Amino acid sequence: MLAESLDGGADVPAALAAWEARRRPRDMWVQSMSRAVLKQEMGAATTPEEDEPLKVGIPGAAHVLVQP
């Protein structure tokens, strides 16, 4: 995705901003899911924000992760 953004003809700062805007939501979701799963495995309490990705579950995560 970074190569696609850089090949888009925009200047580098604009390409990086476009790449970040495209990737950040997925990356934040992956972080949230990872943190929630870790806490769950350790028996620690999760926050309401961490509970949201857990509702999708590990099998459902594949459907989120395949999105570009």
N, CA, C and O of each residue as an XYZ file, in Angstrom:
272
protein
N       0.813     -1.187      0.000
C       0.000      0.000      0.000
C       0.864      1.261      0.000
O       0.509      2.274     -0.603
N       1.986      1.181      0.677
C       2.876      2.345      0.680
C       3.388      2.603     -0.731
O       3.434      3.750     -1.175
N       3.772      1.547     -1.435
C       4.253      1.714     -2.809
C       3.161      2.299     -3.695
O       3.435      3.153     -4.538
N       1.927      1.843     -3.509
C       0.816      2.389     -4.292
C       0.650      3.878     -4.032
O       0.443      4.663     -4.958
N       0.744      4.257     -2.770
C       0.603      5.675     -2.431
C       1.730      6.503     -3.033
O       1.500      7.597     -3.549
N       2.947      5.976     -2.964
C       4.093      6.717     -3.501
C       4.074      6.765     -5.024
O       4.534      7.740     -5.619
N       3.544      5.714     -5.664
C       3.463      5.683     -7.121
C       2.319      6.538     -7.656
O       2.215      6.749     -8.864
N       1.470      7.026     -6.773
C       0.307      7.786     -7.204
C       0.618      9.139     -7.821
O      -0.297      9.818     -8.288
N       1.860      9.547     -7.837
C       2.239     10.787     -8.468
C       2.242     11.995     -7.539
O       2.703     13.070     -7.923
N       1.736     11.829     -6.332
C       1.732     12.943     -5.384
C       3.137     13.120     -4.813
O       3.986     12.236     -4.928
N       3.362     14.267     -4.201
C       4.652     14.450     -3.541
C       4.721     13.517     -2.335
O       3.698     13.014     -1.871
N       5.919     13.293     -1.839
C       6.129     12.310     -0.774
C       5.313     12.628      0.479
O       4.658     11.721      0.994
N       5.309     13.860      1.003
C       4.494     14.118      2.194
C       3.007     13.823      1.967
O       2.344     13.282      2.853
N       2.488     14.169      0.806
C       1.074     13.891      0.507
C       0.838     12.389      0.380
O      -0.186     11.881      0.836
N       1.774     11.682     -0.233
C       1.644     10.230     -0.379
C       1.672      9.550      0.980
O       0.905      8.619      1.227
N       2.548     10.007      1.859
C       2.623      9.418      3.196
C       1.351      9.710      3.999
O       0.868      8.849      4.734
N       0.820     10.907      3.860
C      -0.426     11.249      4.548
C      -1.571     10.393      4.035
O      -2.405      9.947      4.822
N      -1.628     10.154      2.727
C      -2.673      9.307      2.151
C      -2.524      7.875      2.639
O      -3.514      7.220      2.965
N      -1.299      7.394      2.692
C      -1.038      6.031      3.169
C      -1.460      5.888      4.631
O      -2.093      4.901      5.006
N      -1.112      6.866      5.444
C      -1.482      6.807      6.858
C      -3.002      6.833      7.027
O      -3.552      6.088      7.838
N      -3.666      7.677      6.274
C      -5.127      7.754      6.370
C      -5.776      6.441      5.963
O      -6.808      6.050      6.508
N      -5.170      5.772      5.012
C      -5.714      4.490      4.534
C      -5.429      3.357      5.517
O      -6.267      2.473      5.695
N      -4.285      3.370      6.144
C      -3.857      2.255      6.994
C      -4.241      2.392      8.457
O      -4.487      1.386      9.121
N      -4.298      3.607      8.974
C      -4.479      3.817     10.408
C      -5.700      3.099     10.980
O      -5.564      2.457     12.022
N      -6.886      3.165     10.366
C      -8.038      2.488     10.977
C      -7.808      0.990     11.172
O      -8.134      0.448     12.228
N      -7.259      0.326     10.178
C      -6.999     -1.114     10.298
C      -5.927     -1.376     11.354
O      -6.070     -2.281     12.176
N      -4.877     -0.600     11.332
C      -3.800     -0.791     12.305
C      -4.288     -0.592     13.741
O      -3.910     -1.336     14.647
N      -5.123      0.409     13.932
C      -5.669      0.649     15.266
C      -6.581     -0.498     15.691
O      -6.598     -0.883     16.860
N      -7.338     -1.043     14.742
C      -8.202     -2.180     15.042
C      -7.363     -3.391     15.457
O      -7.687     -4.069     16.432
N      -6.290     -3.657     14.719
C      -5.407     -4.789     15.046
C      -4.800     -4.602     16.427
O      -4.722     -5.559     17.197
N      -4.368     -3.390     16.755
C      -3.820     -3.126     18.090
C      -4.858     -3.378     19.172
O      -4.566     -4.006     20.190
N      -6.055     -2.894     18.950
C      -7.120     -3.079     19.942
C      -7.430     -4.553     20.141
O      -7.570     -5.022     21.271
N      -7.536     -5.275     19.042
C      -7.837     -6.709     19.127
C      -6.712     -7.437     19.851
O      -6.980     -8.283     20.705
N      -5.481     -7.133     19.533
C      -4.339     -7.790     20.174
C      -4.313     -7.520     21.673
O      -4.096     -8.430     22.474
N      -4.535     -6.273     22.043
C      -4.542     -5.908     23.461
C      -5.681     -6.612     24.198
O      -5.491     -7.106     25.310
N      -6.853     -6.657     23.587
C      -8.009     -7.292     24.219
C      -7.789     -8.790     24.384
O      -8.110     -9.356     25.429
N      -7.245     -9.429     23.358
C      -6.995    -10.865     23.443
C      -5.951    -11.152     24.526
O      -6.101    -12.102     25.295
N      -4.900    -10.340     24.588
C      -3.881    -10.523     25.615
C      -4.485    -10.413     27.009
O      -4.244    -11.263     27.867
N      -5.274     -9.359     27.232
C      -5.901     -9.190     28.545
C      -6.823    -10.353     28.865
O      -6.852    -10.840     29.995
N      -7.573    -10.794     27.868
C      -8.494    -11.909     28.065
C      -7.718    -13.175     28.441
O      -8.115    -13.903     29.351
N      -6.641    -13.426     27.757
C      -5.824    -14.614     28.039
C      -5.195    -14.546     29.428
O      -5.008    -15.574     30.078
N      -4.870    -13.335     29.882
C      -4.258    -13.168     31.199
C      -5.301    -13.123     32.313
O      -4.953    -13.140     33.494
N      -6.569    -13.066     31.942
C      -7.623    -12.978     32.942
C      -7.817    -11.575     33.483
O      -8.438    -11.388     34.529
N      -7.292    -10.597     32.779
C      -7.428     -9.196     33.205
C      -8.723     -8.618     32.641
O      -9.245     -9.088     31.630
N      -9.220     -7.601     33.309
C     -10.439     -6.936     32.850
C     -10.150     -6.145     31.577
O      -9.074     -5.569     31.418
N     -11.117     -6.129     30.685
C     -11.001     -5.338     29.463
C     -11.908     -4.120     29.565
O     -12.885     -4.110     30.314
N     -11.568     -3.110     28.804
C     -12.375     -1.890     28.770
C     -13.498     -2.075     27.742
O     -13.438     -2.987     26.917
N     -14.512     -1.219     27.788
C     -15.563     -1.306     26.760
C     -15.007     -1.160     25.336
O     -15.501     -1.799     24.408
N     -13.987     -0.324     25.168
C     -13.373     -0.169     23.848
C     -12.686     -1.458     23.402
O     -12.692     -1.794     22.218
N     -12.101     -2.168     24.347
C     -11.435     -3.432     24.011
C     -12.446     -4.547     23.791
O     -12.159     -5.516     23.089
N     -13.622     -4.418     24.384
C     -14.649     -5.439     24.203
C     -15.215     -5.434     22.786
O     -15.660     -6.471     22.293
N     -15.201     -4.279     22.129
C     -15.771     -4.185     20.781
C     -15.103     -5.149     19.795
O     -15.811     -5.910     19.136
N     -13.776     -5.152     19.666
C     -13.179     -6.108     18.721
C     -13.374     -7.557     19.158
O     -13.411     -8.456     18.319
N     -13.500     -7.791     20.463
C     -13.715     -9.160     20.930
C     -15.072     -9.695     20.480
O     -15.252    -10.905     20.346
N     -16.024     -8.795     20.248
C     -17.333     -9.232     19.751
C     -17.213     -9.858     18.361
O     -17.986    -10.747     18.003
N     -16.251     -9.393     17.592
C     -16.003     -9.955     16.266
C     -15.413    -11.347     16.413
O     -15.735    -12.255     15.647
N     -14.548    -11.505     17.401
C     -13.902    -12.786     17.652
C     -12.738    -13.029     16.709
O     -12.583    -12.346     15.697
N     -11.936    -13.999     17.056
C     -10.762    -14.331     16.244
C     -11.175    -14.803     14.851
O     -10.594    -14.342     13.869
N     -12.156    -15.705     14.724
C     -12.541    -16.109     13.359
C     -13.067    -14.934     12.533
O     -12.783    -14.844     11.339
N     -13.820    -14.047     13.150
C     -14.343    -12.895     12.431
C     -13.274    -11.875     12.092
O     -13.457    -11.062     11.186
N     -12.169    -11.907     12.803
C     -11.091    -10.956     12.548
C     -10.544    -11.123     11.128
O     -10.108    -10.149     10.515
N     -10.563    -12.319     10.616
C     -10.049    -12.544      9.262
C     -10.809    -11.695      8.244
O     -10.217    -11.210      7.279
N     -12.100    -11.513      8.449
C     -12.890    -10.706      7.521
C     -12.496     -9.233      7.603
O     -12.584     -8.510      6.611
N     -12.067     -8.794      8.766
C     -11.617     -7.407      8.917
C     -10.221     -7.250      8.329
O      -9.928     -6.258      7.661
N      -9.368     -8.227      8.577
C      -7.969     -8.112      8.169
C      -7.752     -8.208      6.667
O      -6.734     -7.724      6.173
N      -8.659     -8.807      5.934
C      -8.475     -8.908      4.492
C      -8.871     -7.631      3.763
O      -8.628     -7.500      2.563
N      -9.477     -6.691      4.479
C      -9.841     -5.422      3.850
C      -8.583     -4.618      3.568
O      -7.683     -4.562      4.406
N      -8.511     -3.994      2.394
C      -7.293     -3.214      2.080
C      -7.199     -1.951      2.918
O      -6.243     -1.188      2.780
